[in-house]
Amino acid sequence: MTLSAPAYIASEPSQKVSVFAASKEQADKLSKDIAQMYVAALGPGGVGKDGCEAYPDPDLFSEAGVKETLLAGERLIAVAQYNDQICGAMVADKLSPYHVEFNSMAVPLNKRGMGIGSAIVTGLKEMMDASELTINTTELVTHSLASQAAHFHAGYNSIVGFAFCHYPRVFFADHPESVLWVTKFQGKLLSTVKQLRSTLGRKLGTKASDLVQTIVAAQAQTNISLAISSRLSEQQLPLVAELLLERTAYVPKLYANLVQSILFQFEEILDRSVQSVSEQVQLTQSEEEEETKAQEPGESLSIEYKEGFGHAYIIYKPGFKFSSSLDQAALDSALEALAKLEKRYILVRIPANQPEAIALADYLRQKRSFVFHSYLPLYGYNQEPEHESFHDILTLQWIAPDILASNSLPGETDSVVKLYGYPENLSGSIVRLIASELKEQEQNK
């Protein structure tokens, strides 16, 4: 799916800054200027200072790379203009038909402090609001209070996670960057979803097909139909049902309160209960062998090696199993493969709406020195034969011991990163949880 390119005039902070999505037709005209802007903002090839690593988006720093990106139409580049000159840009990456991540925001050094960054975020937000449905989960680098303030001011302020020393050494030569994760639900369907939630309440069911019928019946009622501008189409109904479904978040007991706080930010849309106890059945050897016939060890997970970078991801699929020694062996094998590559940071993504999530998360915490990273509502997407579905993701992170030894968490006196509003907002609670887990691990050595 390609991203459309409507034009918008950002209403904030200044009418003088126009923000628009660069189109395929503008590739020849704009590619050189966009690339030169990124070089002016982040350095040639994305290397801003001696000893730093390159910014992890090389295509943005050459005319040919930008042109290829625009012609492909798979990424949206929002461009800011001031007095007819390009003065900034940011990318929106399409992760699925409904998932987007903002990244690579840049403003040249000599143009910072003029409100251009805020105008870019506002303009790109308006583009996402014009979509039917967008689930936007974005990383914010923690050293830039200006970037965080621009995103927070535009409504990207629902904090869902914190990655410690995840990002490459782009901004500092002596340490990796940390990133704050935020999520925002956007799109024209959201007003209808909120109206249905307010009218119908919660506990509407756990099957999308049943909930579709509930929504159809609700739309026929006069008091509800008057509040909804138009009836939902056959394509929109299952999407709205997915958002309204009653789901359970299965997380370790230590994470339960924090996950409740994260989910509270989305209560006018989502319906969640948090469960921290699941029955774990010890399989006999014959039962393990029988289960293996249906699902080979390791087929429930995949590895994103992220070649050329110090981080990597392990991603579990919906319906995964983690009840046997074979499942543990498959995970251990994946982790050992990444250890041989000397990865300094590993992220594991776990579908969180199934009981097995607790056992897997506890194994990572207790046996493999992982700690909390995030809880991402509806971040998972699955294209099934009959319909599209979403699921929540629980993520845990592992940071190499030498990185932990040489970098301080936010809030400590010698911290190298700062968080906007720390420790008053939810970021403080997340960082304190990570700190407590790391301390416990150190004590148990």
Secondary structure by P-SEA (a helix, b strand, c coil): cbbbbbbbccccccccbbbbbbccccccccaaaaaaaaaaccccccccccccccccccccccaaaaaaaaaaccbbbbbbbcccccccbbbbbbccccbbbbccccccccccccaaaaaaaaaaaaaaaaccccbbbbbbccccaaaaaaaaaaccccccccccccccccccccbbbbbbbbbbbbccaaaaaaaaaaaccccccccaaaaaaaaaaaaacaaaaaaccccccccaaaaaaaaabbbbbbbcccaaaaaaaaaccccccbbbbbbcbbbbbbccaaaaaaaaaaccccccccccccccccbbbbbbccccccccaaaaaaaaaaaaaaaaacccbbbbbccccccaaaaaaaaaacccccccccccccccccccccccbbbbbbbbbbbcaaaaaccccccccccccccccccccaaaaaaaaaaaaaaaaaaac
